[in-house]
Amino acid sequence: MTLIDETSTIPAGGPTLEQVRRVVTDLPGPRSAAILARKAEAVAAGVAHSMPVSVVAAGGGVVVDADGNSLIDLGSGIAVTSVGNAHPKVAAAVAAQAAQFTHTCFMVSPYESYVDVAEALNRLTPGDFAKKTALFNSGAEAVENAIKIARKHTGRQAVVAFDHGYHGRTNLTMALTAKSMPYKSGFGPFAPEVYRVPGSYPYRDGLTGAEAAARAITLIEKQIGADNLAAVIIEPIQGEGGFIVPADGFLDAVVAWCRANGVVFIADEVQTGFARTGTMFASEIFGIEPDLITTAKGIAAGLPLAGVTGRAEIMDAAHAGGLGGTYGGNPIACAAALAAIDAFENDGLIERAQQIGAVLTDRLGAIRENDPRLGDIRGHGAMIAVEFVDPETGAPDAALTAAVAKACVAEGVIILTCGTFGNVIRFLPPLSIGDDLLNEGIDVLATALQGA
């Protein structure tokens, strides 16, 4: 229920929405404020929100709230609605599937769309070898199952994750995640046999990819031992950690070491997957072929779906009944995924991600020329970030980051922050956004910086 009176019209979503930024009330407006007050009473306090709005429609490059404010969307629901919100192909596929059946449980009564999604993932993910896929509900669930599969395949228990990594909010994935607040603090004890080593953070560590890999491998060999290690898991570009792009050669060296030591290399592509980085998967940028890849977020354009895809002999290690879940590979989510994959492959969205990346890096680079507080601009495709720093010391400036983000929100631009130090603004616009809205969003950011 939205607080719209009977004479009001809730705008249709998708590409029918007027593509304009329009702020007609303070945020939140009265209707959103009333809904958020109800949220405070009804929803657990731990479920926070960063935007002071209640959404009634979204599409293209905008999100519309209950008060008629139209906001520029530079977040895509954290890289989920990459094809655009309420995409016509997705909406039609969801409606058609819902009219046929909504659930049978694939483990009880299988259906073709699950197989179709598995075949698509086997085809699209990097690696010229036989692959298989299992479907789940969320990125964290996919990561948990990838670890289960790697442990069963190798007969080993230890898992290595990296500094600044983020892998989810379940118990095992909290153990894999580096950042304490807000993801881990007070929720332990965590799953055992999880170890963390430094990765590659070129802006801050100054190491080449080979040097960073040698540092990580030495720690793994000396403190854990290759014979005890089931898997190494890493985001090819670290998301919540600050869109950290590893130095050239880092991932290659880690993959080569894993191959030589019988360790399963898992690429967590939950945020980077499905055209987000200007390639279908970020692993392609670095020329690596992971043993297992986890996917979610953009896979189904907002429907809950995730996958683990990898080498057939590794994926088949789990015994019958060892993988699954009541809702895993839900038929409506599978229908959405097939429609989204069609859009990614046939609607020029990979190329659009590259164009968006060029606009963002060019505009942000021009701002940095006159503002040394923009310490680093990094990323690929429509996954770009700015790290804000004290220009004298290079120390992270979380206060500036928060102030800029708050000012952008007040002016009707959805902005996301991230980073272990809280000093990064990340840009994840839907690939359906137009250049006019994208540039206007950056204009708002530039003005916010001037006033910060």
C-alpha positions in Angstrom: 0.0 0.0 0.0 1.3 3.4 -1.0 0.1 6.7 0.4 -1.4 7.9 -2.8 -4.9 9.3 -2.7 -7.6 7.9 -5.0 -7.2 10.7 -7.6 -3.5 10.3 -7.9 -1.9 8.1 -10.6 1.2 6.0 -9.9 3.4 6.3 -13.0 4.2 3.2 -14.9 7.7 2.0 -14.6 10.1 0.9 -17.3 11.0 3.0 -20.3 7.6 4.8 -20.2 8.8 7.0 -17.4 9.7 10.6 -18.2 13.5 10.6 -18.1 14.1 13.7 -16.0 15.4 14.7 -12.6 12.6 16.5 -10.7 12.7 17.3 -7.0 9.4 18.8 -5.9 9.7 18.3 -2.1 12.4 18.0 0.4 13.5 14.4 0.8 11.7 12.7 2.3 8.5 14.2 1.1 5.4 13.8 3.3 4.1 10.6 1.7 7.6 9.0 1.8 8.0 10.2 5.3 4.8 8.6 6.4 5.8 5.3 4.8 9.3 5.4 6.4 7.7 6.1 9.8 5.7 2.9 9.3 8.9 1.1 8.4 10.5 2.2 11.6 7.6 0.7 13.5 7.3 -2.5 11.5 10.7 -3.4 10.2 13.7 -4.6 12.2 16.1 -1.7 12.9 19.0 -3.6 11.4 17.4 -3.3 7.9 18.6 0.2 7.2 18.1 2.4 4.1 20.3 5.0 2.5 17.7 7.0 0.4 15.0 8.9 2.3 12.2 7.9 -0.2 9.5 5.3 -0.8 9.6 4.1 -4.5 6.5 3.7 -6.6 8.1 3.4 -10.1 11.5 3.1 -11.8 12.9 2.7 -15.3 15.4 3.9 -17.7 17.7 6.1 -15.6 15.2 7.3 -13.0 13.4 6.2 -9.8 10.1 7.9 -8.8 9.0 8.2 -5.2 5.6 8.5 -3.6 5.7 12.3 -3.6 6.4 12.6 -7.3 10.2 13.2 -7.0 12.1 11.8 -9.9 15.6 10.8 -9.0 18.6 10.0 -11.2 19.6 6.4 -10.6 23.3 5.9 -10.3 23.0 2.7 -8.2 20.8 0.2 -10.0 19.8 -1.3 -6.7 23.5 -2.1 -6.1 24.2 -3.4 -9.6 21.0 -5.4 -9.9 18.8 -3.6 -12.5 21.6 -3.4 -15.0 19.2 -4.0 -18.0 17.0 -1.2 -16.6 14.1 -1.4 -14.1 10.9 -3.0 -15.4 12.6 -3.9 -18.7 9.9 -4.8 -21.2 11.4 -8.2 -22.0 11.8 -9.1 -18.3 8.3 -7.8 -17.3 6.7 -9.8 -20.1 8.6 -13.0 -19.3 7.7 -12.7 -15.6 4.0 -12.2 -16.3 3.9 -15.1 -18.7 5.6 -17.5 -16.3 3.5 -16.4 -13.3 0.4 -17.2 -15.3 1.7 -20.8 -16.0 3.1 -21.8 -12.5 5.0 -20.0 -9.8 6.7 -22.9 -8.1 7.1 -26.6 -8.0 10.6 -26.9 -6.4 13.1 -28.0 -9.0 14.3 -30.7 -6.6 10.8 -32.3 -6.7 9.4 -31.5 -10.2 12.0 -30.0 -12.6 11.2 -27.6 -15.4 13.0 -26.5 -18.5 13.7 -22.8 -17.7 16.2 -23.9 -14.9 18.0 -26.0 -17.5 17.9 -23.1 -20.0 19.6 -20.8 -17.4 22.2 -23.4 -16.5 23.0 -23.9 -20.2 23.3 -20.1 -20.7 25.7 -19.7 -17.8 27.8 -22.7 -18.9 28.1 -21.0 -22.3 28.7 -17.4 -21.2 31.1 -17.8 -18.3 34.9 -17.8 -19.2 36.6 -21.1 -19.8 36.7 -23.5 -22.8 35.9 -26.6 -20.8 32.9 -28.6 -19.8 30.8 -26.8 -17.2 27.8 -27.3 -15.0 25.6 -24.9 -12.9 23.5 -25.0 -9.8 21.0 -22.2 -9.0 20.3 -20.5 -5.7 18.6 -17.4 -4.3 21.3 -14.9 -3.4 24.9 -14.0 -3.9 25.8 -15.1 -0.3 24.1 -18.4 -0.9 26.0 -19.0 -4.1 29.3 -18.3 -2.3 28.4 -20.7 0.5 27.7 -23.4 -2.0 30.8 -22.7 -4.0 32.8 -23.3 -0.8 30.9 -26.5 -0.1 31.6 -27.8 -3.6 35.3 -26.9 -3.4 35.7 -28.6 0.0 34.0 -31.7 -1.2 36.1 -31.8 -4.4 39.4 -31.3 -2.7 38.8 -33.1 0.6 40.3 -30.0 2.3 38.8 -27.4 4.6 40.8 -24.1 4.6 39.6 -21.2 2.5 41.5 -18.0 1.7 39.8 -14.6 1.1 41.4 -11.2 0.7 41.6 -7.9 2.4 38.8 -5.5 1.4 36.7 -8.4 0.1 32.9 -8.6 0.5 31.1 -11.9 0.1 27.8 -11.7 2.0 26.0 -11.5 5.3 25.4 -15.2 6.2 27.7 -16.8 8.8 30.3 -18.3 6.4 30.2 -15.3 4.1 30.6 -12.9 7.0 33.8 -14.8 7.9 35.0 -14.3 4.3 34.1 -10.6 4.4 36.8 -8.2 5.5 34.8 -5.2 6.9 33.5 -5.4 10.4 30.9 -2.6 10.5 28.2 -3.0 9.6 28.5 -6.5 8.3 30.1 -8.5 11.1 30.3 -6.6 14.3 28.5 -8.5 17.1 27.4 -11.4 15.0 30.2 -14.0 15.7 31.5 -16.5 16.2 32.1 -17.1 12.5 32.8 -20.2 10.5 36.2 -21.7 11.1 39.1 -22.4 8.6 38.7 -19.0 6.8 41.9 -17.1 6.4 42.6 -13.6 5.0 45.6 -12.3 3.1 46.4 -9.0 1.5 45.5 -8.6 -2.2 46.4 -6.0 -4.7 45.4 -2.3 -4.1 47.6 -0.4 -6.4 46.6 3.1 -5.2 47.6 2.3 -1.6 50.2 -0.5 -1.7 52.3 0.6 -4.7 53.1 -3.0 -5.6 53.1 -4.6 -9.1 50.7 -7.4 -9.6 53.6 -9.9 -9.4 54.8 -8.4 -6.1 51.3 -8.4 -4.6 50.7 -12.0 -5.7 54.1 -13.2 -4.3 53.2 -11.5 -0.9 49.8 -13.3 -0.8 51.2 -16.7 -1.9 54.0 -16.6 0.6 51.6 -16.0 3.5 49.3 -18.8 2.2 52.2 -21.3 2.0 53.7 -20.3 5.3 50.6 -19.8 7.5 48.1 -22.2 6.0 49.8 -24.7 3.7 48.7 -25.5 0.2 47.9 -29.1 1.2 45.2 -27.8 3.6 43.6 -25.3 1.2 40.4 -26.1 -0.6 39.8 -22.7 -2.3 40.8 -19.2 -2.9 38.0 -16.8 -3.4 38.2 -13.2 -4.7 36.1 -10.6 -6.5 38.0 -9.8 -9.7 37.2 -6.2 -9.0 36.4 -5.8 -5.3 33.0 -4.2 -4.8 32.1 -3.1 -1.3 35.8 -2.8 -0.6 36.0 0.2 -2.9 35.9 -1.0 -6.5 39.6 -2.0 -6.2 41.1 -3.1 -9.5 44.1 -5.4 -9.0 47.4 -4.6 -10.7 48.1 -6.4 -13.9 49.4 -9.9 -13.3 48.0 -10.3 -9.8 45.1 -12.6 -10.6 47.1 -14.5 -13.3 49.7 -15.4 -10.7 47.2 -16.4 -8.1 45.3 -18.6 -10.6 48.5 -20.2 -11.7 49.5 -21.0 -8.1 46.1 -22.5 -7.5 46.4 -24.7 -10.6 49.8 -26.0 -9.5 48.6 -26.8 -6.1 45.2 -28.4 -6.7 43.3 -25.4 -5.1 40.0 -24.3 -6.5 40.0 -20.7 -7.7 36.6 -19.1 -7.2 35.7 -15.8 -8.8 33.0 -13.9 -7.0 31.3 -12.1 -9.9 28.1 -11.3 -8.0 28.6 -7.5 -8.5 30.9 -7.6 -11.5 28.9 -10.0 -13.7 26.6 -9.5 -16.6 28.0 -6.6 -18.7 28.6 -4.4 -15.7 32.3 -4.0 -16.4 32.0 -3.7 -20.2 32.6 -7.4 -20.6 30.1 -10.1 -19.8 32.3 -11.1 -16.8 35.1 -9.2 -15.2 37.4 -12.3 -15.3 37.6 -11.7 -19.1 39.3 -8.3 -18.5 42.2 -10.1 -16.8 42.2 -13.1 -19.1 41.6 -15.6 -16.3 39.4 -18.8 -16.3 38.1 -19.4 -12.8 37.3 -23.0 -11.7 34.1 -21.7 -10.2 32.2 -18.5 -10.7 29.4 -17.1 -8.4 26.7 -14.9 -9.9 23.6 -13.0 -8.7 22.6 -9.3 -8.8 22.3 -8.5 -12.5 21.4 -12.1 -13.5 17.7 -11.7 -13.3 17.0 -7.9 -13.3 15.7 -7.8 -9.7 14.3 -11.2 -9.2 16.1 -13.3 -6.6 18.4 -15.7 -8.4 22.0 -16.7 -8.1 24.3 -19.4 -9.6 27.5 -21.3 -9.2 29.0 -22.3 -12.5 32.3 -24.2 -13.0 34.3 -27.1 -14.2 32.0 -30.1 -14.5 34.2 -32.4 -12.5 34.3 -30.0 -9.6 30.6 -29.2 -9.7 29.8 -32.9 -9.7 31.8 -33.5 -6.5 28.7 -32.9 -4.3 26.6 -36.0 -3.7 23.0 -36.2 -4.8 20.9 -34.0 -2.5 24.0 -32.1 -1.3 23.0 -29.0 -3.3 19.7 -27.3 -3.7 17.1 -25.4 -1.7 13.3 -24.9 -1.8 13.3 -21.8 -3.9 16.6 -22.2 -5.8 16.1 -21.6 -9.5 12.5 -20.4 -9.0 10.7 -20.5 -12.4 9.7 -16.8 -12.3 13.3 -15.8 -11.5 14.6 -18.1 -14.3 12.2 -16.5 -16.8 13.5 -13.1 -15.8 17.1 -14.3 -16.1 16.5 -15.6 -19.6 15.0 -12.3 -20.7 17.8 -10.3 -19.1 20.5 -12.5 -20.7 18.7 -12.0 -24.1 19.0 -8.2 -23.5 22.6 -8.4 -22.4 23.6 -10.4 -25.5 21.4 -8.7 -28.1 20.6 -5.1 -27.0 24.1 -3.7 -27.1 24.4 -3.5 -23.3 28.1 -4.5 -23.1 28.9 -1.7 -25.5 26.7 0.6 -23.5 28.6 -0.2 -20.3 31.8 0.8 -22.1 30.3 4.1 -23.2 29.0 4.8 -19.7 32.5 4.1 -18.3 34.1 6.5 -20.8 31.7 9.3 -19.8 32.3 8.7 -16.1 36.1 8.5 -16.3 36.3 11.5 -18.6 34.0 13.7 -16.5 35.5 12.7 -13.2 39.0 13.0 -14.5 38.3 16.6 -15.5 37.0 17.4 -12.0 40.1 15.8 -10.4 42.3 18.1 -12.4 41.1 21.0 -10.2 40.3 19.1 -7.0 43.1 16.9 -5.5 40.7 15.5 -3.0 39.7 13.0 -5.7 42.6 10.7 -5.0 41.9 7.9 -7.4 39.4 7.1 -10.1 39.2 3.5 -11.1 37.0 0.7 -12.4 35.8 -0.7 -15.7 32.7 -0.1 -17.8 29.7 1.0 -15.8 31.5 0.2 -12.5 33.5 3.3 -11.7 34.5 4.7 -8.3 36.2 7.8 -6.8 38.3 7.5 -3.7 38.3 10.7 -1.6 41.4 11.7 0.4 43.1 14.4 2.3 45.2 15.9 -0.5 48.1 16.6 1.9 48.4 13.2 3.5 46.5 10.8 1.2 44.6 9.6 4.2 41.0 8.4 3.5 38.4 11.2 3.9 35.2 9.5 4.9 33.6 12.8 6.2 34.0 14.4 2.8 32.6 11.3 1.1 29.5 11.3 3.4 28.9 15.0 2.9 29.1 14.8 -0.9 26.8 11.8 -1.0 24.3 13.5 1.3 24.3 16.6 -0.9 23.7 14.6 -4.0 20.8 12.7 -2.4 19.1 16.0 -1.4 19.3 17.1 -5.1 17.7 14.0 -6.4 20.6 11.7 -7.3 20.9 8.2 -6.0 24.6 7.8 -4.9 26.2 4.8 -3.2 29.2 4.9 -1.0 31.6 2.0 -0.2 35.2 1.2 0.7 36.8 -0.3 3.8 37.6 3.2 5.0 34.2 4.7 3.9 35.8 7.1 1.5 34.6 5.9 -1.9 31.6 6.8 -4.0 30.7 4.2 -6.5 28.8 4.6 -9.8 26.6 1.7 -10.9 24.0 3.3 -13.2 21.6 1.1 -15.1 22.8 0.4 -18.6 19.6 1.9 -19.8 20.5 5.4 -18.6 20.9 8.2 -21.2 24.0 10.3 -21.4 21.9 13.4 -20.5 20.9 12.0 -17.2 24.3 10.6 -16.6 26.0 13.9 -17.2 23.4 15.7 -15.1 24.2 13.4 -12.2 27.9 14.1 -12.5 27.0 17.9 -12.6 25.2 17.5 -9.3 28.2 15.7 -7.8 30.6 18.5 -9.0 28.4 21.1 -7.4 28.2 19.1 -4.2 32.0 18.9 -4.1 32.3 22.7 -4.5 30.2 23.2 -1.5 31.8 20.5 0.7 
